[in-house]
Amino acid sequence: MFVKLLRSVAIGLIVGAILLAVMPSLRKINPIAVPQFDSTDETPASYNFAVRRAAPAVVNVYNRSMNSTAHNQLEIRTLGSGVIMDQRGYIIYQQTRD
């Protein structure tokens, strides 16, 4: 088991070294541009705008059905929440059972 792990690590290091030697462009370090913010000039971040905009599209989905077996009938209740995705009324939701 340990030998297989060691062999896999060695192969990975060798392949990585070969790729770096053959493709020097992989060696360039490009720092990701992170925007700099001066917190003294800006207002604090808030979810208020996003919540006010998204809240009208959030829906609750309730469902009741009967599951009958040979001995009895069981009522199955499901509850979920979702979001109205477009003007045609399509809803994406996550359904859970009580």
N, C-alpha and C positions, 0 to 999 in steps of 0.2 A: 504494500500500500504506500509506504513512504517512498519507495524507489520510484513508483509511478508519478507521484507528486513532484519529486525532485527532477525526474526526467522532463515532465511537462514544463516546469519552471525554466529549466536549462534551454529547452527548445524555444520557449517564448523569448528568452533573453537573446539567444542567437539570432532568431528571426528579426527581432527588434533592432539589433545592432546592424544586421545586413540592410534592413530598410533605411536606417539612418545614414549608412554609408552610400547607398545607391541613390537615395532621394534627399539631398541636402535641404530641400525646401521644408522638410518636416522638422528640421532643427530650429527654424526661426520661432522665436517666442513673440507672439502677438498678444499683448495685454488687451483684455476686453475693455472697451471704452465704457466706463461707468460715469453717468452724469453726476456732477458735483452740485450739491445744493447747499445754499447758505441758509441754515435754519432760522437765523435771526430775521430774515426778510420775508419769510413765507408763513402762511397760516398753518396750523397743525393739520395733519391728514385726518380725514373723517370719512366714514362710510355713509354719512347722511344722504348725500346726493344719489349714490348708487342704490341705497335702500328705497328712497322715494321713487326712483325711476323703475325699479324692478318689482316692487310690491304689487302693483295691479295685475301682474302676469302670474303671480303665485296662486296655485289652486290646491284644494284638498280633494282627494278622491276617496269616496266611500263605496263599498260594495258588499252585498250580502248574497249568499247563495246557500243552497241546501245540498248536503252530501249524504246520500242515503246508502246505508250498508244493509246487509241481510237482517240485522237485529235492531237497528235504530236509525233515526235521522239526526244529523248534526248540522247546525247552522254554522256556516263559515263566514266570518266577518273579516274584511280586509280594509286597511287604511293606508293611504299613501299621500304624498304631496308631490306636486309637479309644477311645471312652468309651461305657460302657453307660448308656443314657439313662433307662430305666425298668425296672420289674419284669418286663415281658414279654420283655426281652432285646434290645430294639432297640439297635443300635450305630451311632453316627456315627463315620466314620473317613475319613482321608485316605490314599488308596492311591498308592503310588509303585512304579516298576518298577526292577528291578536291571539 
